[in-house]
Protein backbone atom coordinates (compact mmCIF):
# COMPACT_ATOMS: atom_id res chain seq x y z
CA UNK A 1 0.00 0.00 0.00
CA UNK A 2 1.54 3.41 -0.98
CA UNK A 3 2.30 5.93 1.79
CA UNK A 4 0.17 8.56 0.05
CA UNK A 5 -3.17 7.25 -1.19
CA UNK A 6 -4.05 8.24 -4.72
CA UNK A 7 -7.39 8.56 -6.43
CA UNK A 8 -8.50 8.83 -10.02
CA UNK A 9 -9.79 12.06 -11.50
CA UNK A 10 -13.47 11.31 -10.88
CA UNK A 11 -12.83 10.65 -7.20
CA UNK A 12 -10.55 13.72 -7.03
CA UNK A 13 -13.37 15.79 -8.52
CA UNK A 14 -15.88 14.45 -6.01
CA UNK A 15 -13.58 14.92 -3.02
CA UNK A 16 -12.33 18.37 -4.00
CA UNK A 17 -15.55 19.84 -5.37
CA UNK A 18 -13.77 20.70 -8.64
CA UNK A 19 -15.07 19.15 -11.84
CA UNK A 20 -12.85 16.77 -13.80
CA UNK A 21 -12.89 19.23 -16.70
CA UNK A 22 -11.65 22.02 -14.41
CA UNK A 23 -8.98 19.76 -12.94
CA UNK A 24 -7.66 19.17 -16.47
CA UNK A 25 -7.89 22.91 -17.17
CA UNK A 26 -5.97 23.79 -13.99
CA UNK A 27 -3.31 21.28 -15.01
CA UNK A 28 -3.10 22.91 -18.45
CA UNK A 29 -2.83 26.35 -16.83
CA UNK A 30 -0.04 25.19 -14.50
CA UNK A 31 -2.03 25.63 -11.28
CA UNK A 32 -1.84 21.91 -10.59
CA UNK A 33 0.89 19.50 -11.60
CA UNK A 34 -0.48 16.85 -13.95
CA UNK A 35 -1.64 13.82 -12.03
CA UNK A 36 0.57 10.77 -12.10
CA UNK A 37 -0.38 8.09 -14.58
CA UNK A 38 -0.98 4.44 -13.93
CA UNK A 39 -0.08 1.67 -16.36
CA UNK A 40 -3.53 2.03 -17.96
CA UNK A 41 -3.04 5.84 -18.34
CA UNK A 42 -5.50 6.84 -15.62
CA UNK A 43 -4.58 10.07 -13.87
CA UNK A 44 -4.02 9.76 -10.12
CA UNK A 45 -4.10 12.52 -7.50
CA UNK A 46 -2.66 12.64 -3.98
CA UNK A 47 -4.12 14.18 -0.83
CA UNK A 48 -1.83 17.18 -1.42
CA UNK A 49 -3.33 17.55 -4.92
CA UNK A 50 -6.83 17.42 -3.43
CA UNK A 51 -5.93 20.12 -0.91
CA UNK A 52 -4.48 22.28 -3.70
CA UNK A 53 -7.70 21.83 -5.70
CA UNK A 54 -9.77 22.88 -2.67
CA UNK A 55 -7.53 25.94 -2.26
CA UNK A 56 -8.03 26.85 -5.93
CA UNK A 57 -11.78 26.29 -5.65
CA UNK A 58 -11.95 28.57 -2.57
CA UNK A 59 -10.03 31.35 -4.33
CA UNK A 60 -12.15 31.04 -7.47
CA UNK A 61 -15.32 31.15 -5.34
CA UNK A 62 -14.03 34.53 -4.11
CA UNK A 63 -13.90 35.54 -7.79
CA UNK A 64 -10.11 35.65 -7.92
CA UNK A 65 -8.53 35.52 -11.34
CA UNK A 66 -6.31 32.63 -12.33
CA UNK A 67 -3.37 35.02 -12.10
CA UNK A 68 -4.25 35.92 -8.52
CA UNK A 69 -4.64 32.25 -7.63
CA UNK A 70 -1.32 31.49 -9.31
CA UNK A 71 0.36 34.24 -7.26
CA UNK A 72 -1.07 32.94 -3.99
CA UNK A 73 -0.10 29.36 -4.79
CA UNK A 74 3.45 30.43 -5.62
CA UNK A 75 3.72 32.31 -2.31
CA UNK A 76 2.32 29.54 -0.14
CA UNK A 77 4.73 28.82 2.70
CA UNK A 78 7.40 31.25 1.48
CA UNK A 79 7.65 33.29 4.70
CA UNK A 80 6.89 36.79 5.96
CA UNK A 81 7.79 38.65 2.77
CA UNK A 82 5.43 36.39 0.84
CA UNK A 83 2.68 37.21 3.33
CA UNK A 84 3.01 40.89 2.38
CA UNK A 85 2.74 40.01 -1.30
CA UNK A 86 -0.34 37.92 -0.49
CA UNK A 87 -1.90 40.91 1.29
CA UNK A 88 -1.10 43.14 -1.69
CA UNK A 89 -2.73 40.56 -3.99
CA UNK A 90 -5.86 40.59 -1.81
CA UNK A 91 -5.87 44.40 -1.72
CA UNK A 92 -5.76 44.47 -5.51
CA UNK A 93 -8.59 41.94 -5.67
CA UNK A 94 -10.62 44.05 -3.23
CA UNK A 95 -10.20 46.94 -5.65
CA UNK A 96 -11.63 44.80 -8.45
CA UNK A 97 -14.54 43.77 -6.23
CA UNK A 98 -15.29 47.38 -5.26
CA UNK A 99 -15.21 48.44 -8.91
CA UNK A 100 -17.58 45.61 -9.83
CA UNK A 101 -19.93 46.53 -6.97
CA UNK A 102 -20.09 50.11 -8.26
CA UNK A 103 -20.83 48.79 -11.76
CA UNK A 104 -23.57 46.55 -10.37
CA UNK A 105 -25.15 49.47 -8.46
CA UNK A 106 -25.21 51.49 -11.69
CA UNK A 107 -26.72 48.53 -13.53
CA UNK A 108 -29.38 48.17 -10.82
CA UNK A 109 -30.35 51.85 -11.18
CA UNK A 110 -30.55 51.50 -14.96
CA UNK A 111 -32.69 48.35 -14.69
CA UNK A 112 -35.02 49.98 -12.16
CA UNK A 113 -35.44 52.97 -14.46
CA UNK A 114 -36.15 50.65 -17.35
CA UNK A 115 -38.61 48.65 -15.25
CA UNK A 116 -40.33 51.92 -14.39
CA UNK A 117 -41.33 52.19 -18.06
CA UNK A 118 -43.98 49.53 -17.43
CA UNK A 119 -46.93 50.19 -15.13
CA UNK A 120 -48.08 46.58 -15.30
CA UNK A 121 -51.21 47.12 -17.32
CA UNK A 122 -51.68 45.79 -20.83
CA UNK A 123 -50.71 48.27 -23.51
CA UNK A 124 -48.78 50.53 -21.13
CA UNK A 125 -45.50 48.68 -20.97
CA UNK A 126 -42.76 50.50 -22.81
CA UNK A 127 -39.75 48.39 -21.83
CA UNK A 128 -39.06 47.05 -25.33
CA UNK A 129 -39.55 50.51 -26.80
CA UNK A 130 -37.14 51.97 -24.23
CA UNK A 131 -34.54 49.31 -25.07
CA UNK A 132 -34.82 50.14 -28.78
CA UNK A 133 -34.44 53.84 -27.98
CA UNK A 134 -31.32 53.17 -25.91
CA UNK A 135 -29.83 51.00 -28.65
CA UNK A 136 -30.37 53.79 -31.20
CA UNK A 137 -29.02 56.46 -28.85
CA UNK A 138 -25.85 54.40 -28.40
CA UNK A 139 -25.45 54.13 -32.16
CA UNK A 140 -25.48 57.93 -32.41
CA UNK A 141 -22.83 58.43 -29.71
CA UNK A 142 -19.23 58.83 -30.83
CA UNK A 143 -17.29 55.64 -30.05
CA UNK A 144 -15.15 57.51 -27.52
CA UNK A 145 -18.26 58.31 -25.42
CA UNK A 146 -19.85 54.86 -25.48
CA UNK A 147 -19.83 52.95 -22.26
CA UNK A 148 -17.72 49.87 -22.61
CA UNK A 149 -19.31 46.72 -21.26
CA UNK A 150 -18.08 45.78 -17.82
CA UNK A 151 -15.24 43.29 -17.97
CA UNK A 152 -14.48 40.91 -15.18
CA UNK A 153 -10.83 40.72 -14.32
CA UNK A 154 -10.78 36.90 -14.34
C-alpha positions in Angstrom: 0.0 0.0 0.0 1.5 3.4 -1.0 2.3 5.9 1.8 0.2 8.6 0.0 -3.2 7.2 -1.2 -4.0 8.2 -4.7 -7.4 8.6 -6.4 -8.5 8.8 -10.0 -9.8 12.1 -11.5 -13.5 11.3 -10.9 -12.8 10.7 -7.2 -10.6 13.7 -7.0 -13.4 15.8 -8.5 -15.9 14.5 -6.0 -13.6 14.9 -3.0 -12.3 18.4 -4.0 -15.6 19.8 -5.4 -13.8 20.7 -8.6 -15.1 19.2 -11.8 -12.8 16.8 -13.8 -12.9 19.2 -16.7 -11.7 22.0 -14.4 -9.0 19.8 -12.9 -7.7 19.2 -16.5 -7.9 22.9 -17.2 -6.0 23.8 -14.0 -3.3 21.3 -15.0 -3.1 22.9 -18.4 -2.8 26.3 -16.8 0.0 25.2 -14.5 -2.0 25.6 -11.3 -1.8 21.9 -10.6 0.9 19.5 -11.6 -0.5 16.9 -14.0 -1.6 13.8 -12.0 0.6 10.8 -12.1 -0.4 8.1 -14.6 -1.0 4.4 -13.9 -0.1 1.7 -16.4 -3.5 2.0 -18.0 -3.0 5.8 -18.3 -5.5 6.8 -15.6 -4.6 10.1 -13.9 -4.0 9.8 -10.1 -4.1 12.5 -7.5 -2.7 12.6 -4.0 -4.1 14.2 -0.8 -1.8 17.2 -1.4 -3.3 17.6 -4.9 -6.8 17.4 -3.4 -5.9 20.1 -0.9 -4.5 22.3 -3.7 -7.7 21.8 -5.7 -9.8 22.9 -2.7 -7.5 25.9 -2.3 -8.0 26.9 -5.9 -11.8 26.3 -5.6 -12.0 28.6 -2.6 -10.0 31.3 -4.3 -12.2 31.0 -7.5 -15.3 31.1 -5.3 -14.0 34.5 -4.1 -13.9 35.5 -7.8 -10.1 35.6 -7.9 -8.5 35.5 -11.3 -6.3 32.6 -12.3 -3.4 35.0 -12.1 -4.2 35.9 -8.5 -4.6 32.2 -7.6 -1.3 31.5 -9.3 0.4 34.2 -7.3 -1.1 32.9 -4.0 -0.1 29.4 -4.8 3.5 30.4 -5.6 3.7 32.3 -2.3 2.3 29.5 -0.1 4.7 28.8 2.7 7.4 31.2 1.5 7.7 33.3 4.7 6.9 36.8 6.0 7.8 38.6 2.8 5.4 36.4 0.8 2.7 37.2 3.3 3.0 40.9 2.4 2.7 40.0 -1.3 -0.3 37.9 -0.5 -1.9 40.9 1.3 -1.1 43.1 -1.7 -2.7 40.6 -4.0 -5.9 40.6 -1.8 -5.9 44.4 -1.7 -5.8 44.5 -5.5 -8.6 41.9 -5.7 -10.6 44.0 -3.2 -10.2 46.9 -5.7 -11.6 44.8 -8.5 -14.5 43.8 -6.2 -15.3 47.4 -5.3 -15.2 48.4 -8.9 -17.6 45.6 -9.8 -19.9 46.5 -7.0 -20.1 50.1 -8.3 -20.8 48.8 -11.8 -23.6 46.6 -10.4 -25.1 49.5 -8.5 -25.2 51.5 -11.7 -26.7 48.5 -13.5 -29.4 48.2 -10.8 -30.3 51.9 -11.2 -30.5 51.5 -15.0 -32.7 48.4 -14.7 -35.0 50.0 -12.2 -35.4 53.0 -14.5 -36.2 50.7 -17.3 -38.6 48.6 -15.3 -40.3 51.9 -14.4 -41.3 52.2 -18.1 -44.0 49.5 -17.4 -46.9 50.2 -15.1 -48.1 46.6 -15.3 -51.2 47.1 -17.3 -51.7 45.8 -20.8 -50.7 48.3 -23.5 -48.8 50.5 -21.1 -45.5 48.7 -21.0 -42.8 50.5 -22.8 -39.8 48.4 -21.8 -39.1 47.0 -25.3 -39.6 50.5 -26.8 -37.1 52.0 -24.2 -34.5 49.3 -25.1 -34.8 50.1 -28.8 -34.4 53.8 -28.0 -31.3 53.2 -25.9 -29.8 51.0 -28.7 -30.4 53.8 -31.2 -29.0 56.5 -28.8 -25.8 54.4 -28.4 -25.5 54.1 -32.2 -25.5 57.9 -32.4 -22.8 58.4 -29.7 -19.2 58.8 -30.8 -17.3 55.6 -30.1 -15.1 57.5 -27.5 -18.3 58.3 -25.4 -19.8 54.9 -25.5 -19.8 52.9 -22.3 -17.7 49.9 -22.6 -19.3 46.7 -21.3 -18.1 45.8 -17.8 -15.2 43.3 -18.0 -14.5 40.9 -15.2 -10.8 40.7 -14.3 -10.8 36.9 -14.3 
